[in-house]
Amino acid sequence: MENLFMISCVVAIIYIILKYIEMKVIDKKIKPFKNVIRDGLVVFFSTLIGSFTLEQIQDLTAENLKNSANASSNVFTGSPDF
């Protein structure tokens, strides 16, 4: 879980830095930093939720594959008793 927070923080920080560079170099207008931080928080939570969801899906898939590999099917192969 700590890894998810670290990944989300790194992605949000990179987003904020790139957004600031975009405002300085491309737009040549500085927007309120409050808006950039708000967008960074949206990116942080989006990354966190997306990573968590992906991890849960991978865990469920791995668990299902493990359970299906251990399950044995009961097949009657002898002669019938009737």
C-alpha positions as a Markdown table, in Angstrom:
| # | Residue | x | y | z |
|---|---|---|---|---|
| 1 | Met | 0.0 | 0.0 | 0.0 |
| 2 | Glu | 2.9 | 2.4 | 0.7 |
| 3 | Asn | 4.1 | 1.8 | -2.8 |
| 4 | Leu | 0.8 | 3.0 | -4.2 |
| 5 | Phe | 1.1 | 6.2 | -2.3 |
| 6 | Met | 4.7 | 6.7 | -3.4 |
| 7 | Ile | 3.8 | 6.2 | -7.1 |
| 8 | Ser | 0.8 | 8.5 | -6.8 |
| 9 | Cys | 2.9 | 11.2 | -5.1 |
| 10 | Val | 5.6 | 11.0 | -7.8 |
| 11 | Val | 3.0 | 11.1 | -10.6 |
| 12 | Ala | 1.3 | 14.2 | -9.0 |
| 13 | Ile | 4.6 | 16.0 | -8.5 |
| 14 | Ile | 5.7 | 15.3 | -12.1 |
| 15 | Tyr | 2.3 | 16.6 | -13.3 |
| 16 | Ile | 2.7 | 19.8 | -11.2 |
| 17 | Ile | 6.2 | 20.4 | -12.5 |
| 18 | Leu | 5.2 | 19.8 | -16.1 |
| 19 | Lys | 2.1 | 22.0 | -15.7 |
| 20 | Tyr | 4.3 | 24.8 | -14.3 |
| 21 | Ile | 6.8 | 24.5 | -17.2 |
| 22 | Glu | 3.9 | 24.5 | -19.6 |
| 23 | Met | 2.6 | 27.8 | -18.1 |
| 24 | Lys | 6.0 | 29.4 | -18.2 |
| 25 | Val | 7.2 | 28.3 | -21.6 |
| 26 | Ile | 4.2 | 27.6 | -23.8 |
| 27 | Asp | 1.3 | 29.7 | -22.5 |
| 28 | Lys | 3.5 | 32.6 | -21.2 |
| 29 | Lys | 0.8 | 33.3 | -18.6 |
| 30 | Ile | 1.0 | 32.2 | -15.0 |
| 31 | Lys | -2.3 | 30.9 | -13.8 |
| 32 | Pro | -3.2 | 30.8 | -10.1 |
| 33 | Phe | -1.1 | 28.2 | -8.4 |
| 34 | Lys | -4.1 | 27.1 | -6.4 |
| 35 | Asn | -5.6 | 25.7 | -9.6 |
| 36 | Val | -2.4 | 23.8 | -10.4 |
| 37 | Ile | -2.3 | 22.3 | -6.9 |
| 38 | Arg | -6.0 | 21.3 | -7.2 |
| 39 | Asp | -5.3 | 19.6 | -10.5 |
| 40 | Gly | -2.3 | 17.9 | -8.9 |
| 41 | Leu | -4.6 | 16.5 | -6.1 |
| 42 | Val | -7.0 | 15.2 | -8.7 |
| 43 | Val | -4.1 | 13.5 | -10.5 |
| 44 | Phe | -2.9 | 12.1 | -7.2 |
| 45 | Phe | -6.2 | 10.6 | -6.2 |
| 46 | Ser | -6.9 | 9.3 | -9.8 |
| 47 | Thr | -3.5 | 7.5 | -9.8 |
| 48 | Leu | -4.1 | 6.1 | -6.3 |
| 49 | Ile | -7.5 | 4.8 | -7.1 |
| 50 | Gly | -6.4 | 3.4 | -10.5 |
| 51 | Ser | -3.4 | 1.7 | -9.0 |
| 52 | Phe | -5.4 | 0.2 | -6.2 |
| 53 | Thr | -8.1 | -1.1 | -8.5 |
| 54 | Leu | -5.5 | -2.6 | -10.9 |
| 55 | Glu | -3.7 | -4.3 | -7.9 |
| 56 | Gln | -7.0 | -5.7 | -6.7 |
| 57 | Ile | -7.9 | -7.1 | -10.1 |
| 58 | Gln | -4.5 | -8.7 | -10.5 |
| 59 | Asp | -4.8 | -10.3 | -7.0 |
| 60 | Leu | -8.3 | -11.7 | -7.9 |
| 61 | Thr | -7.1 | -13.0 | -11.2 |
| 62 | Ala | -4.0 | -14.7 | -9.6 |
| 63 | Glu | -6.2 | -16.2 | -6.9 |
| 64 | Asn | -8.7 | -17.6 | -9.4 |
| 65 | Leu | -5.9 | -19.1 | -11.5 |
| 66 | Lys | -4.4 | -20.7 | -8.4 |
| 67 | Asn | -7.7 | -22.1 | -7.3 |
| 68 | Ser | -8.5 | -23.5 | -10.8 |
| 69 | Ala | -5.1 | -25.2 | -10.9 |
| 70 | Asn | -5.7 | -26.9 | -7.6 |
| 71 | Ala | -9.2 | -28.0 | -8.3 |
| 72 | Ser | -9.6 | -31.5 | -9.6 |
| 73 | Ser | -12.6 | -32.7 | -11.5 |
| 74 | Asn | -14.5 | -35.8 | -10.5 |
| 75 | Val | -14.9 | -38.0 | -13.5 |
| 76 | Phe | -16.4 | -41.5 | -13.4 |
| 77 | Thr | -14.2 | -43.8 | -15.4 |
| 78 | Gly | -15.2 | -47.3 | -14.2 |
| 79 | Ser | -18.0 | -49.6 | -15.3 |
| 80 | Pro | -21.5 | -48.6 | -14.0 |
| 81 | Asp | -23.0 | -50.5 | -11.1 |
| 82 | Phe | -26.5 | -51.0 | -12.5 |
